Amino acid sequence: MKIALKTLILSAIVAGFATSCTKEYVTKEEYITENHYDGAQIFTQEYTINPDQWQEGNNGERPYLYAEIDNINITDNVINNGVVLGYILYTYNIEEELNSWNALPYLLTYRTNTGETIAENIRLEYEKGKIVFVIEDLDGTMPDPVGGPLIFKVAVAVIKNIK
C-alpha cells in the first residue's frame, strides 16, 4: 500500500512538472525564389502638382479635380504583375515643419471659415504610361480650387523575371 501511495504521489509530481513546462515555438522562414520570381524592380518618383495643373472632371455621379502625369514605368507588366502605390506629403505641424507621407487614398477633413466641415477624398488612379491624381468632395460638390502645390510620391514595383 505504501509503495502504491508513493508511486501515485511521484507520478502526480512528475505529471505536474511535465505539464507546466514552457514550450518554445520556432517559426522557420523560407525565402523561395525557384519557380516564382527573380527579384523586383521598384521605381519611386515625387511629383509637385501646382494649382494650374488641376482640371475639372465629372463622371456623371460627382464632379472632381484631376491632374494627369506621364509615367513610363507603368507598363503592361506592372499592371499585370506589379503594384503602384501613391502617397501625399502632409504637413501636420507648420511651425516645426513636420511632415509625413500619407498613403492614398487619403481622406482629408477640414472646417471652412464658416464652420462647415468638408471631407475630401484624394486618390491615385493609373493606366499604362499614366498616373492620375484625383480630388473629390464626398458631398458631391466640386472641390474648391487647390490653393498651393501638392507633393505626391509614387512607387511602382514589378517583378523582373517571371518564370
C-alpha positions in Angstrom: 0.0 0.0 0.0 2.8 2.4 0.9 4.6 1.6 -2.4 1.4 2.3 -4.4 0.8 5.6 -2.5 4.5 6.6 -3.1 4.2 5.7 -6.8 0.9 7.7 -7.1 2.4 10.8 -5.4 5.6 10.6 -7.5 3.5 10.2 -10.7 1.4 13.2 -9.8 4.6 15.3 -9.1 6.2 14.2 -12.5 2.9 14.9 -14.3 2.8 18.3 -12.7 6.3 19.2 -13.9 5.6 17.8 -17.4 2.5 19.9 -17.9 4.0 23.1 -16.5 7.0 23.2 -18.8 7.1 26.2 -21.2 7.3 25.2 -24.8 9.2 27.3 -27.2 7.9 27.6 -30.7 10.3 28.5 -33.5 8.9 29.7 -36.8 11.0 28.8 -39.8 11.0 31.3 -42.6 11.9 30.2 -46.1 12.6 32.5 -49.0 11.6 30.6 -52.1 12.6 32.1 -55.4 12.6 29.0 -57.6 9.6 29.0 -60.0 8.4 32.3 -58.5 10.4 35.4 -59.5 13.9 36.7 -59.7 13.8 39.9 -57.7 11.8 43.0 -58.2 12.3 46.5 -59.6 11.0 49.5 -57.7 10.8 53.0 -59.1 9.8 55.9 -56.9 9.3 59.5 -58.1 8.0 62.7 -56.5 5.5 64.9 -58.3 4.7 68.5 -57.4 1.3 69.4 -58.7 0.7 73.2 -59.0 -2.7 74.8 -58.8 -2.9 75.4 -62.5 -2.3 71.7 -63.3 -5.7 70.6 -61.8 -8.6 70.2 -64.3 -12.3 69.7 -63.7 -14.0 66.4 -64.4 -17.3 64.8 -63.9 -18.1 61.1 -64.1 -21.9 61.6 -64.0 -22.1 61.0 -60.3 -20.0 63.7 -58.8 -17.5 66.4 -60.0 -13.9 66.2 -59.2 -10.5 67.7 -59.8 -7.7 65.7 -61.5 -4.1 66.0 -62.7 -2.6 63.6 -65.2 1.1 62.8 -65.3 3.0 60.6 -67.7 5.0 57.7 -66.1 6.8 55.4 -68.4 7.4 52.9 -65.6 3.8 51.8 -65.6 3.9 49.1 -68.2 1.7 46.1 -69.1 4.0 44.0 -66.8 3.3 46.4 -63.9 -0.4 46.3 -64.5 -0.5 42.5 -64.7 2.3 41.6 -62.1 3.1 44.6 -60.1 1.8 47.3 -57.8 1.5 51.1 -57.9 1.3 52.9 -54.6 0.8 56.6 -54.0 1.4 59.0 -51.1 0.7 62.6 -50.4 3.0 64.8 -48.3 1.1 66.2 -45.4 2.4 68.9 -43.1 0.9 68.3 -39.6 2.9 71.0 -37.8 3.7 74.1 -39.8 5.7 75.9 -37.1 8.1 73.0 -36.8 7.9 71.9 -40.4 6.9 68.3 -39.5 5.6 66.3 -42.5 4.5 62.7 -43.1 3.8 60.7 -46.3 0.2 59.6 -46.1 -0.9 56.7 -48.2 -3.5 57.2 -50.9 -6.5 57.1 -50.9 -6.4 59.8 -48.2 -9.5 61.2 -46.6 -8.9 64.8 -45.6 -11.5 66.6 -43.4 -11.3 70.3 -42.5 -13.5 73.2 -41.4 -14.1 76.2 -43.5 -14.2 79.8 -42.2 -18.0 79.5 -41.9 -17.7 76.4 -39.7 -18.7 73.9 -42.4 -16.9 70.5 -42.3 -15.6 69.4 -45.7 -14.5 65.8 -46.4 -12.3 65.3 -49.5 -11.0 62.0 -50.9 -7.6 62.2 -52.6 -6.7 59.2 -54.6 -4.4 57.8 -57.3 -5.6 56.1 -60.5 -3.3 54.7 -63.2 -3.2 53.1 -66.5 -0.3 52.2 -68.9 2.1 55.1 -69.0 -0.1 57.4 -66.9 -0.9 58.4 -63.4 -4.0 60.4 -62.4 -4.3 62.2 -59.1 -8.0 62.8 -58.1 -9.6 65.1 -55.5 -13.3 64.9 -54.9 -15.6 66.2 -52.2 -17.7 63.5 -50.6 -20.8 65.6 -50.5 -21.0 65.6 -54.3 -20.0 69.2 -54.9 -17.0 70.4 -56.9 -13.9 70.7 -54.7 -12.6 74.2 -54.1 -9.6 75.1 -56.2 -6.3 73.9 -54.8 -4.6 76.9 -53.2 -0.9 75.7 -53.4 1.3 73.0 -54.7 0.6 69.4 -53.5 3.5 66.9 -53.4 2.9 63.3 -54.2 5.2 60.3 -54.2 4.5 57.3 -56.4 6.2 53.9 -56.1 6.0 51.4 -59.0 7.1 47.9 -58.2 7.2 45.0 -60.7 8.6 41.5 -60.7 11.7 41.5 -63.0 11.7 38.0 -64.4 8.7 35.8 -64.1 9.4 32.2 -64.7 
